[in-house]
Amino acid sequence: MGHASILVLGGSGLVGTCLVQRWTERADIVAPSHADLDVLDRHALTAFLEHTPAQTVVNVAAWADVDGAEAEKDDTSGKVHRLNVDFPGLLAAECRRLGKHLVHISTDYVFDGVKSTAPYTETDSTGTVCWYAETKLRGEAAVLESDDRASVARIEMPFTAHNHPKRDLARTIVARLQQGQTIQGVTDQRITPIFLDDAADAVWRIHESRYAGIIHVAATDWTTPFDLAMDLARRLRLDQELIAPETFERFSRTRPARRPQHSWLDVSHFVDLFGGGILRPVHEELAAWSPQWLN
């Protein structure tokens, strides 16, 4: 059996870069730069899809600046809406027409974050607290309305040890601690951050199985931003005294966009389908992350 051919849209982003790196030896990866393909140009997108041999399309192209999105709140003709809603809907329709399997990457932000007793499952009702979140939720609906065979993979707080212009939570924490700066660690927020190597392996399985519908990709247990920061400091022998406990309520007031408080995801559906060992507990993710960081 020959190499699979996969088109990755948004391949230069934080998530896309990791997917391309992890999959290069397993598949023929096509990852056009923005200069090669403007995904908001309908004609260019359609032509590109018609000419690519890829049978799977993984979409990680999105507006990801949560605070920046607020400037366009409720503007359905703005760039945030075009990139997060209109483009994925058109992409899904074209993938359906051409018989390609679409894996669309979404986010934990489709939930309002008020559920504190158990993590969110794929069937829990959604609710959004900022414009970025609202557009990502509308994007999911646009994808599944256009192509019921598409897969929507919700991933949460992806982090990597590799250098990338876009900072993630883990690298932001470490960079501040290394510079001797204090950081605020929220103590009353439940999160299930995903190590990007694990996310890449999980999305690979979703691609292989041609899974249809919504699926969660996150850590198998939860932590808090405060505990995550303390764990990182311990592993890298950085000063834990620099990490100040903070409440979600107080921290939220410093940001232009509201965030969901408990943005944790239940991954038992993924584990039931694909088995254990791909998605891991947070402490195992960090045990794999830290040697990469130190290299």
C-alpha angles and dihedrals in degrees: 000000000000128000116288114244115226130183113211114196112198091025094156094058125096095269096033093053091055094046091052092048094047095045103041094098094041099050147010100264122203110192111168118200120230087261089056095046134010101204090202090062101090096198094046091048093050092047092048092051092048092053102041117095090212114124093191125053118195113195117205094146107118145129099265103171100108097188094040091055092064090074088069097043111162092359104132091182093052125106095254092057093041092052098040101036116013097042097048090048092052091043091054092048091051093046089052092049092049097041095244122143113238122208106190117194115222136167148246087245090086085084125073093228098230095117104101103161101064137003121267118270126207091259098049115114115262129228130169135217103191140030095256089055093046092052092048090051092049088048091057090051092047091052096048093042090053096043122015090189093061122105124228112201114193111205127184132218096332115206135186139185092222123097114259133159090239110074122220128201097265096048092043091054093047094045091053094046091049089054091050093247122145119242132197115234115197110227101188102054124095114215137171104201117191125224103229094229087060092045090053091051090047094050089048089059090048089052093047093051094042087227115197123213136016123333133173123232114188143108115308092236136029137250137171127247088248094053091044091054092047092049092050091048091051094049094048095037093241126152110281090189088074091066111090120195113239136178121243090235094056095041092049092058090067094061128078093220125053116240130207109257102213101032096164122142130213109226099182091110091058092046091049090053102039105020133240129302099055096078113040143189115272094254090055091048090053091046088058094040100051099061089050089051093049094049 
